[in-house]
Amino acid sequence: MKKNIGIIIGVLVVIVGITAYMNMRNSKSLIALQENAQFSIKENGNEKVTLTLDQIREFGETDFKGNYKTKGKDAVEYTYTGVPFKNVLKEAGISLDDKISVVVSSVDGYAVPYDIEKIKEDDNIYLAYMKEKEALKGKDDGGCGPFLVVVSKDQFSQNWAKFAVEADVK
């Protein structure tokens, strides 16, 4: 019995080690995207394109309003600058016709799924890079950027993705 427990513990240690190693490698690539103000687009897990901030700005830059709420405080309306998320995907060469969701991943490992119908809506989901005419700061500088996925129709900002670096269209 003790021998079996030892084997099980050994297997679990190996699995945790492999998972940690794989996560560490992925984290390094996500941090590089954030530091270089780049956003990666994947389709069904396969890398399609990595876009720079300058490229993204060319996809229909616009100002829009969003209500940002922090814990214990009332929502505050801010003006953000960004690009409709559907424009970013279109420019990346991805058709949304046969897709069901987009999962946005952040540098801190947080992931937010968005229904494809919400992505297709006008004036709803944006890839923002400015707030009140100032560039979004990165995580190390106390900000929420360089990219922030804003759901402008979201009253309390609970579906936003701070520190966004990657989207996987499925």
PyMOL commands that place a pseudoatom at each C-alpha (Angstrom):
pseudoatom trace, name=CA, resn=MET, resi=1, chain=A, elem=C, hetatm=0, pos=[0.000, 0.000, 0.000]
pseudoatom trace, name=CA, resn=LYS, resi=2, chain=A, elem=C, hetatm=0, pos=[2.767, 2.450, 0.982]
pseudoatom trace, name=CA, resn=LYS, resi=3, chain=A, elem=C, hetatm=0, pos=[4.593, 1.588, -2.230]
pseudoatom trace, name=CA, resn=ASN, resi=4, chain=A, elem=C, hetatm=0, pos=[1.512, 2.504, -4.320]
pseudoatom trace, name=CA, resn=ILE, resi=5, chain=A, elem=C, hetatm=0, pos=[1.148, 5.832, -2.532]
pseudoatom trace, name=CA, resn=GLY, resi=6, chain=A, elem=C, hetatm=0, pos=[4.802, 6.586, -3.243]
pseudoatom trace, name=CA, resn=ILE, resi=7, chain=A, elem=C, hetatm=0, pos=[4.311, 5.819, -6.940]
pseudoatom trace, name=CA, resn=ILE, resi=8, chain=A, elem=C, hetatm=0, pos=[1.185, 7.988, -7.111]
pseudoatom trace, name=CA, resn=ILE, resi=9, chain=A, elem=C, hetatm=0, pos=[2.969, 10.888, -5.411]
pseudoatom trace, name=CA, resn=GLY, resi=10, chain=A, elem=C, hetatm=0, pos=[5.913, 10.492, -7.795]
pseudoatom trace, name=CA, resn=VAL, resi=11, chain=A, elem=C, hetatm=0, pos=[3.628, 10.579, -10.841]
pseudoatom trace, name=CA, resn=LEU, resi=12, chain=A, elem=C, hetatm=0, pos=[1.829, 13.667, -9.505]
pseudoatom trace, name=CA, resn=VAL, resi=13, chain=A, elem=C, hetatm=0, pos=[5.148, 15.464, -8.923]
pseudoatom trace, name=CA, resn=VAL, resi=14, chain=A, elem=C, hetatm=0, pos=[6.201, 14.734, -12.519]
pseudoatom trace, name=CA, resn=ILE, resi=15, chain=A, elem=C, hetatm=0, pos=[2.846, 15.975, -13.892]
pseudoatom trace, name=CA, resn=VAL, resi=16, chain=A, elem=C, hetatm=0, pos=[3.013, 19.184, -11.838]
pseudoatom trace, name=CA, resn=GLY, resi=17, chain=A, elem=C, hetatm=0, pos=[6.610, 19.753, -12.941]
pseudoatom trace, name=CA, resn=ILE, resi=18, chain=A, elem=C, hetatm=0, pos=[5.793, 19.328, -16.623]
pseudoatom trace, name=CA, resn=THR, resi=19, chain=A, elem=C, hetatm=0, pos=[2.746, 21.599, -16.327]
pseudoatom trace, name=CA, resn=ALA, resi=20, chain=A, elem=C, hetatm=0, pos=[4.775, 24.279, -14.529]
pseudoatom trace, name=CA, resn=TYR, resi=21, chain=A, elem=C, hetatm=0, pos=[7.504, 24.126, -17.177]
pseudoatom trace, name=CA, resn=MET, resi=22, chain=A, elem=C, hetatm=0, pos=[5.004, 24.448, -20.035]
pseudoatom trace, name=CA, resn=ASN, resi=23, chain=A, elem=C, hetatm=0, pos=[3.233, 27.327, -18.289]
pseudoatom trace, name=CA, resn=MET, resi=24, chain=A, elem=C, hetatm=0, pos=[6.556, 29.089, -17.680]
pseudoatom trace, name=CA, resn=ARG, resi=25, chain=A, elem=C, hetatm=0, pos=[7.426, 28.930, -21.392]
pseudoatom trace, name=CA, resn=ASN, resi=26, chain=A, elem=C, hetatm=0, pos=[3.978, 30.251, -22.358]
pseudoatom trace, name=CA, resn=SER, resi=27, chain=A, elem=C, hetatm=0, pos=[4.210, 33.018, -19.736]
pseudoatom trace, name=CA, resn=LYS, resi=28, chain=A, elem=C, hetatm=0, pos=[7.509, 34.244, -21.176]
pseudoatom trace, name=CA, resn=SER, resi=29, chain=A, elem=C, hetatm=0, pos=[5.994, 34.598, -24.653]
pseudoatom trace, name=CA, resn=LEU, resi=30, chain=A, elem=C, hetatm=0, pos=[2.939, 36.428, -23.256]
pseudoatom trace, name=CA, resn=ILE, resi=31, chain=A, elem=C, hetatm=0, pos=[5.157, 38.819, -21.295]
pseudoatom trace, name=CA, resn=ALA, resi=32, chain=A, elem=C, hetatm=0, pos=[7.152, 39.563, -24.463]
pseudoatom trace, name=CA, resn=LEU, resi=33, chain=A, elem=C, hetatm=0, pos=[3.905, 40.415, -26.285]
pseudoatom trace, name=CA, resn=GLN, resi=34, chain=A, elem=C, hetatm=0, pos=[2.946, 42.839, -23.521]
pseudoatom trace, name=CA, resn=GLU, resi=35, chain=A, elem=C, hetatm=0, pos=[6.372, 44.485, -23.340]
pseudoatom trace, name=CA, resn=ASN, resi=36, chain=A, elem=C, hetatm=0, pos=[6.393, 45.033, -27.125]
pseudoatom trace, name=CA, resn=ALA, resi=37, chain=A, elem=C, hetatm=0, pos=[2.738, 46.205, -27.293]
pseudoatom trace, name=CA, resn=GLN, resi=38, chain=A, elem=C, hetatm=0, pos=[1.831, 43.314, -29.579]
pseudoatom trace, name=CA, resn=PHE, resi=39, chain=A, elem=C, hetatm=0, pos=[-1.381, 41.317, -29.843]
pseudoatom trace, name=CA, resn=SER, resi=40, chain=A, elem=C, hetatm=0, pos=[-1.422, 37.727, -31.102]
pseudoatom trace, name=CA, resn=ILE, resi=41, chain=A, elem=C, hetatm=0, pos=[-4.356, 36.250, -33.036]
pseudoatom trace, name=CA, resn=LYS, resi=42, chain=A, elem=C, hetatm=0, pos=[-4.879, 32.487, -33.150]
pseudoatom trace, name=CA, resn=GLU, resi=43, chain=A, elem=C, hetatm=0, pos=[-7.473, 30.395, -34.935]
pseudoatom trace, name=CA, resn=ASN, resi=44, chain=A, elem=C, hetatm=0, pos=[-8.357, 27.112, -33.233]
pseudoatom trace, name=CA, resn=GLY, resi=45, chain=A, elem=C, hetatm=0, pos=[-5.078, 27.254, -31.313]
pseudoatom trace, name=CA, resn=ASN, resi=46, chain=A, elem=C, hetatm=0, pos=[-2.898, 27.908, -34.368]
pseudoatom trace, name=CA, resn=GLU, resi=47, chain=A, elem=C, hetatm=0, pos=[-0.996, 31.187, -34.593]
pseudoatom trace, name=CA, resn=LYS, resi=48, chain=A, elem=C, hetatm=0, pos=[-2.323, 33.367, -37.431]
pseudoatom trace, name=CA, resn=VAL, resi=49, chain=A, elem=C, hetatm=0, pos=[-0.643, 36.733, -36.938]
pseudoatom trace, name=CA, resn=THR, resi=50, chain=A, elem=C, hetatm=0, pos=[0.967, 38.977, -34.346]
pseudoatom trace, name=CA, resn=LEU, resi=51, chain=A, elem=C, hetatm=0, pos=[-0.008, 42.622, -34.678]
pseudoatom trace, name=CA, resn=THR, resi=52, chain=A, elem=C, hetatm=0, pos=[1.743, 45.721, -33.395]
pseudoatom trace, name=CA, resn=LEU, resi=53, chain=A, elem=C, hetatm=0, pos=[-0.052, 48.672, -31.843]
pseudoatom trace, name=CA, resn=ASP, resi=54, chain=A, elem=C, hetatm=0, pos=[0.659, 50.749, -34.957]
pseudoatom trace, name=CA, resn=GLN, resi=55, chain=A, elem=C, hetatm=0, pos=[-0.931, 48.094, -37.183]
pseudoatom trace, name=CA, resn=ILE, resi=56, chain=A, elem=C, hetatm=0, pos=[-3.992, 47.802, -34.944]
pseudoatom trace, name=CA, resn=ARG, resi=57, chain=A, elem=C, hetatm=0, pos=[-4.540, 51.577, -34.984]
pseudoatom trace, name=CA, resn=GLU, resi=58, chain=A, elem=C, hetatm=0, pos=[-5.023, 51.361, -38.758]
pseudoatom trace, name=CA, resn=PHE, resi=59, chain=A, elem=C, hetatm=0, pos=[-8.094, 49.095, -38.395]
pseudoatom trace, name=CA, resn=GLY, resi=60, chain=A, elem=C, hetatm=0, pos=[-10.647, 51.813, -37.643]
pseudoatom trace, name=CA, resn=GLU, resi=61, chain=A, elem=C, hetatm=0, pos=[-9.531, 53.732, -34.576]
pseudoatom trace, name=CA, resn=THR, resi=62, chain=A, elem=C, hetatm=0, pos=[-12.443, 55.272, -32.698]
pseudoatom trace, name=CA, resn=ASP, resi=63, chain=A, elem=C, hetatm=0, pos=[-13.363, 56.804, -29.356]
pseudoatom trace, name=CA, resn=PHE, resi=64, chain=A, elem=C, hetatm=0, pos=[-16.080, 55.129, -27.298]
pseudoatom trace, name=CA, resn=LYS, resi=65, chain=A, elem=C, hetatm=0, pos=[-17.500, 55.153, -23.778]
pseudoatom trace, name=CA, resn=GLY, resi=66, chain=A, elem=C, hetatm=0, pos=[-17.178, 52.398, -21.213]
pseudoatom trace, name=CA, resn=ASN, resi=67, chain=A, elem=C, hetatm=0, pos=[-18.231, 52.091, -17.558]
pseudoatom trace, name=CA, resn=TYR, resi=68, chain=A, elem=C, hetatm=0, pos=[-15.343, 50.929, -15.397]
pseudoatom trace, name=CA, resn=LYS, resi=69, chain=A, elem=C, hetatm=0, pos=[-16.174, 49.658, -11.923]
pseudoatom trace, name=CA, resn=THR, resi=70, chain=A, elem=C, hetatm=0, pos=[-13.703, 48.785, -9.220]
pseudoatom trace, name=CA, resn=LYS, resi=71, chain=A, elem=C, hetatm=0, pos=[-14.467, 46.777, -6.116]
pseudoatom trace, name=CA, resn=GLY, resi=72, chain=A, elem=C, hetatm=0, pos=[-16.610, 48.686, -3.626]
pseudoatom trace, name=CA, resn=LYS, resi=73, chain=A, elem=C, hetatm=0, pos=[-16.998, 51.776, -5.825]
pseudoatom trace, name=CA, resn=ASP, resi=74, chain=A, elem=C, hetatm=0, pos=[-19.591, 53.007, -8.289]
pseudoatom trace, name=CA, resn=ALA, resi=75, chain=A, elem=C, hetatm=0, pos=[-19.020, 52.579, -12.017]
pseudoatom trace, name=CA, resn=VAL, resi=76, chain=A, elem=C, hetatm=0, pos=[-17.328, 55.556, -13.696]
pseudoatom trace, name=CA, resn=GLU, resi=77, chain=A, elem=C, hetatm=0, pos=[-17.725, 56.351, -17.391]
pseudoatom trace, name=CA, resn=TYR, resi=78, chain=A, elem=C, hetatm=0, pos=[-14.484, 56.891, -19.301]
pseudoatom trace, name=CA, resn=THR, resi=79, chain=A, elem=C, hetatm=0, pos=[-13.670, 57.619, -22.916]
pseudoatom trace, name=CA, resn=TYR, resi=80, chain=A, elem=C, hetatm=0, pos=[-11.463, 54.954, -24.464]
pseudoatom trace, name=CA, resn=THR, resi=81, chain=A, elem=C, hetatm=0, pos=[-9.705, 54.837, -27.811]
pseudoatom trace, name=CA, resn=GLY, resi=82, chain=A, elem=C, hetatm=0, pos=[-9.422, 51.584, -29.667]
pseudoatom trace, name=CA, resn=VAL, resi=83, chain=A, elem=C, hetatm=0, pos=[-10.624, 49.488, -32.561]
pseudoatom trace, name=CA, resn=PRO, resi=84, chain=A, elem=C, hetatm=0, pos=[-13.761, 47.354, -32.830]
pseudoatom trace, name=CA, resn=PHE, resi=85, chain=A, elem=C, hetatm=0, pos=[-12.591, 43.824, -32.042]
pseudoatom trace, name=CA, resn=LYS, resi=86, chain=A, elem=C, hetatm=0, pos=[-14.341, 42.421, -35.111]
pseudoatom trace, name=CA, resn=ASN, resi=87, chain=A, elem=C, hetatm=0, pos=[-12.184, 44.744, -37.262]
pseudoatom trace, name=CA, resn=VAL, resi=88, chain=A, elem=C, hetatm=0, pos=[-9.008, 43.322, -35.718]
pseudoatom trace, name=CA, resn=LEU, resi=89, chain=A, elem=C, hetatm=0, pos=[-10.137, 39.771, -36.495]
pseudoatom trace, name=CA, resn=LYS, resi=90, chain=A, elem=C, hetatm=0, pos=[-11.191, 40.695, -40.033]
pseudoatom trace, name=CA, resn=GLU, resi=91, chain=A, elem=C, hetatm=0, pos=[-7.832, 42.351, -40.738]
pseudoatom trace, name=CA, resn=ALA, resi=92, chain=A, elem=C, hetatm=0, pos=[-6.120, 39.230, -39.366]
pseudoatom trace, name=CA, resn=GLY, resi=93, chain=A, elem=C, hetatm=0, pos=[-7.879, 37.277, -42.118]
pseudoatom trace, name=CA, resn=ILE, resi=94, chain=A, elem=C, hetatm=0, pos=[-10.294, 35.405, -39.885]
pseudoatom trace, name=CA, resn=SER, resi=95, chain=A, elem=C, hetatm=0, pos=[-13.862, 34.783, -40.997]
pseudoatom trace, name=CA, resn=LEU, resi=96, chain=A, elem=C, hetatm=0, pos=[-16.364, 34.774, -38.148]
pseudoatom trace, name=CA, resn=ASP, resi=97, chain=A, elem=C, hetatm=0, pos=[-19.045, 32.913, -40.106]
pseudoatom trace, name=CA, resn=ASP, resi=98, chain=A, elem=C, hetatm=0, pos=[-18.368, 29.416, -38.759]
pseudoatom trace, name=CA, resn=LYS, resi=99, chain=A, elem=C, hetatm=0, pos=[-16.955, 30.397, -35.358]
pseudoatom trace, name=CA, resn=ILE, resi=100, chain=A, elem=C, hetatm=0, pos=[-18.644, 30.256, -31.953]
pseudoatom trace, name=CA, resn=SER, resi=101, chain=A, elem=C, hetatm=0, pos=[-16.332, 32.121, -29.570]
pseudoatom trace, name=CA, resn=VAL, resi=102, chain=A, elem=C, hetatm=0, pos=[-13.202, 34.165, -29.033]
pseudoatom trace, name=CA, resn=VAL, resi=103, chain=A, elem=C, hetatm=0, pos=[-11.101, 33.512, -25.936]
pseudoatom trace, name=CA, resn=VAL, resi=104, chain=A, elem=C, hetatm=0, pos=[-8.944, 36.485, -24.949]
pseudoatom trace, name=CA, resn=SER, resi=105, chain=A, elem=C, hetatm=0, pos=[-5.922, 35.696, -22.769]
pseudoatom trace, name=CA, resn=SER, resi=106, chain=A, elem=C, hetatm=0, pos=[-4.080, 38.147, -20.577]
pseudoatom trace, name=CA, resn=VAL, resi=107, chain=A, elem=C, hetatm=0, pos=[-0.449, 38.278, -19.543]
pseudoatom trace, name=CA, resn=ASP, resi=108, chain=A, elem=C, hetatm=0, pos=[-1.412, 37.176, -16.017]
pseudoatom trace, name=CA, resn=GLY, resi=109, chain=A, elem=C, hetatm=0, pos=[-3.080, 33.995, -17.308]
pseudoatom trace, name=CA, resn=TYR, resi=110, chain=A, elem=C, hetatm=0, pos=[-6.651, 35.290, -17.018]
pseudoatom trace, name=CA, resn=ALA, resi=111, chain=A, elem=C, hetatm=0, pos=[-8.863, 34.307, -19.953]
pseudoatom trace, name=CA, resn=VAL, resi=112, chain=A, elem=C, hetatm=0, pos=[-12.253, 35.699, -20.980]
pseudoatom trace, name=CA, resn=PRO, resi=113, chain=A, elem=C, hetatm=0, pos=[-14.512, 33.952, -23.511]
pseudoatom trace, name=CA, resn=TYR, resi=114, chain=A, elem=C, hetatm=0, pos=[-16.739, 36.076, -25.748]
pseudoatom trace, name=CA, resn=ASP, resi=115, chain=A, elem=C, hetatm=0, pos=[-19.648, 34.720, -27.759]
pseudoatom trace, name=CA, resn=ILE, resi=116, chain=A, elem=C, hetatm=0, pos=[-19.072, 35.340, -31.470]
pseudoatom trace, name=CA, resn=GLU, resi=117, chain=A, elem=C, hetatm=0, pos=[-22.466, 37.052, -31.785]
pseudoatom trace, name=CA, resn=LYS, resi=118, chain=A, elem=C, hetatm=0, pos=[-21.352, 39.634, -29.187]
pseudoatom trace, name=CA, resn=ILE, resi=119, chain=A, elem=C, hetatm=0, pos=[-18.131, 40.183, -31.172]
pseudoatom trace, name=CA, resn=LYS, resi=120, chain=A, elem=C, hetatm=0, pos=[-20.159, 40.788, -34.352]
pseudoatom trace, name=CA, resn=GLU, resi=121, chain=A, elem=C, hetatm=0, pos=[-22.370, 43.438, -32.715]
pseudoatom trace, name=CA, resn=ASP, resi=122, chain=A, elem=C, hetatm=0, pos=[-21.692, 47.052, -33.660]
pseudoatom trace, name=CA, resn=ASP, resi=123, chain=A, elem=C, hetatm=0, pos=[-20.426, 49.359, -30.908]
pseudoatom trace, name=CA, resn=ASN, resi=124, chain=A, elem=C, hetatm=0, pos=[-19.898, 46.585, -28.379]
pseudoatom trace, name=CA, resn=ILE, resi=125, chain=A, elem=C, hetatm=0, pos=[-16.473, 44.919, -27.992]
pseudoatom trace, name=CA, resn=TYR, resi=126, chain=A, elem=C, hetatm=0, pos=[-13.279, 46.890, -28.593]
pseudoatom trace, name=CA, resn=LEU, resi=127, chain=A, elem=C, hetatm=0, pos=[-9.546, 46.378, -28.322]
pseudoatom trace, name=CA, resn=ALA, resi=128, chain=A, elem=C, hetatm=0, pos=[-8.604, 49.553, -26.446]
pseudoatom trace, name=CA, resn=TYR, resi=129, chain=A, elem=C, hetatm=0, pos=[-5.157, 51.077, -25.993]
pseudoatom trace, name=CA, resn=MET, resi=130, chain=A, elem=C, hetatm=0, pos=[-5.965, 54.554, -24.655]
pseudoatom trace, name=CA, resn=LYS, resi=131, chain=A, elem=C, hetatm=0, pos=[-8.083, 55.893, -21.789]
pseudoatom trace, name=CA, resn=GLU, resi=132, chain=A, elem=C, hetatm=0, pos=[-8.950, 59.584, -21.635]
pseudoatom trace, name=CA, resn=LYS, resi=133, chain=A, elem=C, hetatm=0, pos=[-6.441, 60.250, -24.467]
pseudoatom trace, name=CA, resn=GLU, resi=134, chain=A, elem=C, hetatm=0, pos=[-3.529, 58.621, -22.607]
pseudoatom trace, name=CA, resn=ALA, resi=135, chain=A, elem=C, hetatm=0, pos=[-1.874, 55.318, -23.527]
pseudoatom trace, name=CA, resn=LEU, resi=136, chain=A, elem=C, hetatm=0, pos=[-2.790, 52.439, -21.233]
pseudoatom trace, name=CA, resn=LYS, resi=137, chain=A, elem=C, hetatm=0, pos=[0.089, 51.531, -18.947]
pseudoatom trace, name=CA, resn=GLY, resi=138, chain=A, elem=C, hetatm=0, pos=[1.320, 47.979, -18.548]
pseudoatom trace, name=CA, resn=LYS, resi=139, chain=A, elem=C, hetatm=0, pos=[0.864, 45.795, -15.491]
pseudoatom trace, name=CA, resn=ASP, resi=140, chain=A, elem=C, hetatm=0, pos=[4.264, 46.681, -14.009]
pseudoatom trace, name=CA, resn=ASP, resi=141, chain=A, elem=C, hetatm=0, pos=[3.337, 50.378, -14.163]
pseudoatom trace, name=CA, resn=GLY, resi=142, chain=A, elem=C, hetatm=0, pos=[0.006, 49.939, -12.371]
pseudoatom trace, name=CA, resn=GLY, resi=143, chain=A, elem=C, hetatm=0, pos=[-2.081, 50.053, -15.541]
pseudoatom trace, name=CA, resn=CYS, resi=144, chain=A, elem=C, hetatm=0, pos=[-4.328, 47.623, -17.389]
pseudoatom trace, name=CA, resn=GLY, resi=145, chain=A, elem=C, hetatm=0, pos=[-2.677, 47.584, -20.829]
pseudoatom trace, name=CA, resn=PRO, resi=146, chain=A, elem=C, hetatm=0, pos=[-1.123, 47.993, -23.225]
pseudoatom trace, name=CA, resn=PHE, resi=147, chain=A, elem=C, hetatm=0, pos=[-4.339, 46.390, -24.511]
pseudoatom trace, name=CA, resn=LEU, resi=148, chain=A, elem=C, hetatm=0, pos=[-7.687, 46.191, -22.763]
pseudoatom trace, name=CA, resn=VAL, resi=149, chain=A, elem=C, hetatm=0, pos=[-10.720, 44.420, -24.182]
pseudoatom trace, name=CA, resn=VAL, resi=150, chain=A, elem=C, hetatm=0, pos=[-13.688, 46.656, -23.376]
pseudoatom trace, name=CA, resn=VAL, resi=151, chain=A, elem=C, hetatm=0, pos=[-17.303, 45.551, -23.624]
pseudoatom trace, name=CA, resn=SER, resi=152, chain=A, elem=C, hetatm=0, pos=[-18.950, 48.957, -23.946]
pseudoatom trace, name=CA, resn=LYS, resi=153, chain=A, elem=C, hetatm=0, pos=[-22.441, 47.535, -23.357]
pseudoatom trace, name=CA, resn=ASP, resi=154, chain=A, elem=C, hetatm=0, pos=[-21.262, 45.934, -20.093]
pseudoatom trace, name=CA, resn=GLN, resi=155, chain=A, elem=C, hetatm=0, pos=[-22.618, 48.083, -17.265]
pseudoatom trace, name=CA, resn=PHE, resi=156, chain=A, elem=C, hetatm=0, pos=[-20.085, 46.996, -14.638]
pseudoatom trace, name=CA, resn=SER, resi=157, chain=A, elem=C, hetatm=0, pos=[-16.960, 45.994, -16.630]
pseudoatom trace, name=CA, resn=GLN, resi=158, chain=A, elem=C, hetatm=0, pos=[-17.057, 42.424, -15.300]
pseudoatom trace, name=CA, resn=ASN, resi=159, chain=A, elem=C, hetatm=0, pos=[-16.385, 40.966, -18.774]
pseudoatom trace, name=CA, resn=TRP, resi=160, chain=A, elem=C, hetatm=0, pos=[-13.391, 43.110, -19.632]
pseudoatom trace, name=CA, resn=ALA, resi=161, chain=A, elem=C, hetatm=0, pos=[-9.927, 41.632, -20.178]
pseudoatom trace, name=CA, resn=LYS, resi=162, chain=A, elem=C, hetatm=0, pos=[-7.057, 43.680, -18.747]
pseudoatom trace, name=CA, resn=PHE, resi=163, chain=A, elem=C, hetatm=0, pos=[-3.478, 43.101, -19.950]
pseudoatom trace, name=CA, resn=ALA, resi=164, chain=A, elem=C, hetatm=0, pos=[-4.836, 41.370, -23.087]
pseudoatom trace, name=CA, resn=VAL, resi=165, chain=A, elem=C, hetatm=0, pos=[-2.140, 39.868, -25.314]
pseudoatom trace, name=CA, resn=GLU, resi=166, chain=A, elem=C, hetatm=0, pos=[-3.824, 37.106, -27.310]
pseudoatom trace, name=CA, resn=ALA, resi=167, chain=A, elem=C, hetatm=0, pos=[-7.122, 36.015, -28.841]
pseudoatom trace, name=CA, resn=ASP, resi=168, chain=A, elem=C, hetatm=0, pos=[-8.004, 32.505, -29.985]
pseudoatom trace, name=CA, resn=VAL, resi=169, chain=A, elem=C, hetatm=0, pos=[-10.977, 32.334, -32.356]
pseudoatom trace, name=CA, resn=LYS, resi=170, chain=A, elem=C, hetatm=0, pos=[-12.794, 28.997, -32.163]
for i in range(1, 170): cmd.bond("trace and resi %d" % i, "trace and resi %d" % (i + 1))
show_as sticks, trace
zoom trace
